Amino acid sequence: MPAVGLGTWKSAPGQVKQAVLAALDCGYRHIDCAAAYSNEREVGEALSERLAAGQPLRREDIFVTSKLWNTKHHPDDVEEACKKSLSDLRLSYLDLYLMHWPMAFERGDELMPRRPDGTIRYDDTHYRDTWAAMEKLVDQGLVKAIGLSNFNARQIDDILSIAKHKPVVNQVECHPYLVQTQLVCYCWSRGLSVTAYSPLGSPDRPWVTSEEAHLLDDPRVVGLAKRYNKTPAQVIIR
């Protein structure tokens, strides 16, 4: 898995295709996607253009990750959800398929099923049962590896206790304002790699407040960037 990848969260329709094309053209070889981002079809358009006959890139040159959304945790829904992502991305297999969160929402096609009072409608499907269904995707050749996202140490051990195909990755928010030292070390001790999402602090995240500091503007980061003649983003990612 290439160490640096292009995340497609919050990439708007009409923009994400150009972002993926630009990333591939300047050397990115890892594209991180998810069904819940609602833009995999457009990502697939970009991938198909760069993997077309006569293009220098081959499928095995690119590492593509996608994620199983919370409304598709029921074992009967997992394969269909994976195949939908594959169809949208115009791929025959995924390099990595993650369980996006450890909780299940009510089954269906509504991304965020809510009650009239605004609270989420959950489902009682356990993530262990979801994991067993994801393992079958590996056996079928639809995905090369499976992993987790937003899981804590106890939940990781829960999966490891029943796993036939062990999770290879835990993807969690990780940056200088949320270092996650204990969780990262725990993942490593259990044989999982860690992918850091929102490494730049996600200053446009939906729940940000006006008084919160922006990581990219942090004086310590800016000072390091000036010292080493880099951008603040380059310093943080390094």
C-alpha positions in Angstrom: 0.0 0.0 0.0 1.6 3.3 -1.0 2.2 5.5 2.0 0.5 8.6 0.7 -3.0 8.4 -0.8 -5.6 10.7 -2.1 -8.7 10.8 0.1 -12.0 11.5 -1.7 -14.1 12.4 1.3 -16.0 15.7 0.7 -14.9 15.8 -3.0 -17.9 17.2 -4.7 -19.5 15.8 -7.9 -18.0 17.6 -10.8 -14.7 18.0 -9.0 -13.6 14.6 -7.8 -12.9 13.2 -11.2 -10.5 16.0 -12.0 -8.9 15.6 -8.6 -8.3 11.9 -9.2 -7.0 12.6 -12.7 -4.6 15.2 -11.4 -3.4 13.0 -8.5 -2.7 10.1 -10.8 -0.9 12.3 -13.3 1.4 13.8 -10.6 2.3 10.4 -9.1 -0.3 9.3 -6.6 -0.9 5.6 -6.7 -3.3 5.2 -3.8 -6.9 6.3 -4.0 -9.1 6.1 -0.8 -12.8 5.9 -1.5 -16.0 4.9 0.2 -19.6 4.2 -0.8 -20.7 6.8 1.8 -18.8 9.6 0.0 -21.4 9.3 -2.8 -18.9 10.0 -5.5 -17.4 6.6 -6.4 -19.1 6.6 -9.9 -17.1 9.8 -10.8 -13.9 8.4 -9.3 -14.5 5.3 -11.5 -14.7 7.6 -14.6 -11.2 8.9 -13.8 -9.8 5.5 -13.1 -11.1 4.1 -16.3 -9.6 7.0 -18.3 -6.1 6.4 -16.9 -6.4 2.6 -17.1 -7.7 2.6 -20.7 -5.9 0.8 -23.5 -2.8 2.7 -24.6 -2.4 4.5 -21.2 0.8 3.8 -19.3 -0.9 2.9 -16.0 -2.1 -0.7 -15.4 -4.6 -1.8 -12.8 -1.9 -3.4 -10.6 -0.1 0.0 -10.5 -2.9 1.6 -8.5 -4.0 0.7 -4.9 -7.8 1.4 -4.4 -9.5 1.3 -1.1 -13.3 1.4 -0.5 -15.5 1.0 2.6 -18.6 -0.8 3.6 -21.2 1.6 4.9 -23.2 1.2 8.1 -26.5 0.5 6.4 -25.0 -2.6 4.7 -23.7 -4.5 7.7 -26.2 -7.3 7.5 -24.4 -10.3 6.2 -26.9 -10.6 3.3 -26.0 -7.0 2.1 -22.2 -7.1 2.2 -21.5 -8.8 -1.1 -24.0 -6.6 -3.0 -22.6 -3.5 -1.4 -19.0 -4.4 -2.4 -20.1 -5.2 -6.0 -21.9 -1.9 -6.2 -18.6 -0.1 -5.3 -16.8 -2.2 -7.8 -19.3 -1.3 -10.5 -19.2 2.4 -9.7 -15.4 2.3 -9.6 -15.2 0.3 -12.8 -12.9 -2.3 -11.2 -12.9 -6.1 -11.0 -11.4 -6.1 -7.5 -10.4 -3.8 -4.6 -7.0 -3.8 -3.0 -8.5 -3.1 0.4 -12.1 -3.0 1.7 -12.8 -1.6 5.1 -15.7 -1.7 7.5 -16.3 2.0 7.7 -17.6 2.1 11.3 -18.2 -0.6 14.0 -21.9 0.2 14.3 -24.8 -0.9 12.0 -27.5 1.5 10.9 -31.0 0.3 9.8 -30.8 -1.6 6.5 -31.8 0.2 3.4 -30.6 2.8 0.9 -31.0 5.8 3.1 -27.4 6.9 4.0 -28.3 8.3 7.4 -31.7 6.8 8.5 -33.1 9.0 11.2 -36.1 9.0 13.5 -38.4 12.1 13.5 -36.4 13.5 16.4 -33.2 13.4 14.3 -31.5 10.5 16.1 -30.0 7.6 14.0 -32.0 4.4 13.6 -29.6 1.6 14.4 -29.6 -2.1 13.6 -28.6 -4.9 16.0 -26.2 -6.6 13.5 -22.9 -7.3 15.3 -19.7 -6.3 13.5 -18.4 -9.8 14.0 -21.2 -11.1 11.7 -20.4 -8.4 9.2 -16.7 -9.3 9.3 -17.5 -13.0 8.6 -19.4 -11.8 5.5 -16.5 -9.6 4.4 -14.1 -12.6 4.7 -16.1 -14.3 1.9 -15.2 -11.3 -0.4 -11.6 -12.3 0.0 -12.3 -15.9 -0.8 -14.2 -14.9 -3.9 -11.4 -12.6 -5.2 -13.5 -9.5 -5.0 -11.1 -7.9 -2.6 -7.4 -8.6 -1.9 -7.5 -7.6 1.8 -10.0 -6.4 4.4 -9.7 -4.1 7.3 -11.3 -1.8 9.8 -12.0 1.9 10.2 -12.8 3.8 13.4 -12.4 0.7 15.6 -11.0 0.9 19.2 -8.6 -1.6 20.8 -11.4 -3.7 22.4 -13.3 -3.9 19.1 -10.1 -4.8 17.2 -9.5 -7.7 19.7 -13.1 -8.8 19.2 -12.6 -9.1 15.5 -9.2 -10.9 15.9 -10.8 -13.4 18.2 -13.0 -14.7 15.4 -11.2 -13.7 12.2 -10.2 -16.2 9.5 -8.8 -13.4 7.4 -7.2 -11.0 9.9 -7.8 -7.2 9.4 -4.7 -5.6 7.9 -5.5 -1.9 8.5 -7.3 0.3 11.0 -8.1 3.7 9.4 -8.6 6.4 12.0 -8.4 10.2 12.3 -4.8 11.0 13.1 -2.9 14.3 13.0 -0.9 16.6 15.3 -4.1 17.6 17.2 -5.2 14.0 17.6 -2.0 11.9 17.7 -3.7 8.6 18.8 -0.3 7.3 20.1 -1.9 4.5 22.2 -4.2 3.3 19.5 -1.5 3.4 16.8 0.9 1.4 19.0 -1.8 -1.1 19.9 -2.6 -1.6 16.2 1.0 -2.2 15.4 1.3 -4.7 18.3 -1.6 -6.6 16.9 -0.2 -6.7 13.3 -2.4 -3.9 11.8 -1.1 -1.0 9.8 -2.7 2.4 10.5 -4.0 4.7 7.9 -4.4 8.3 9.1 -7.5 10.1 7.7 -7.9 13.8 7.8 -4.1 14.2 8.4 -4.4 18.0 7.7 -7.0 18.3 10.5 -10.0 18.6 8.2 -10.6 22.3 8.7 -13.9 22.1 6.8 -15.3 19.1 8.7 -19.0 19.5 9.3 -18.8 19.9 13.1 -15.9 22.4 13.3 -16.6 25.6 15.3 -15.4 29.1 14.5 -13.2 29.3 17.6 -11.3 26.1 16.9 -7.7 26.4 15.7 -6.8 25.3 12.2 -3.9 22.9 12.1 -2.6 24.3 8.8 -2.3 27.7 10.5 -0.7 26.5 13.7 2.4 28.7 14.3 4.5 25.7 15.2 3.6 24.1 11.8 4.1 27.3 9.9 7.4 27.9 11.5 8.7 24.4 10.6 7.4 24.9 7.0 9.4 28.2 6.7 12.5 26.6 8.2 12.5 23.7 5.8 11.1 25.6 2.8 8.0 23.4 2.6 4.3 24.0 2.8 2.5 23.4 6.1 0.6 20.5 4.5 3.9 18.8 3.5 5.3 19.2 7.1 2.1 17.6 8.6 2.0 14.7 6.1 5.7 14.0 6.6 
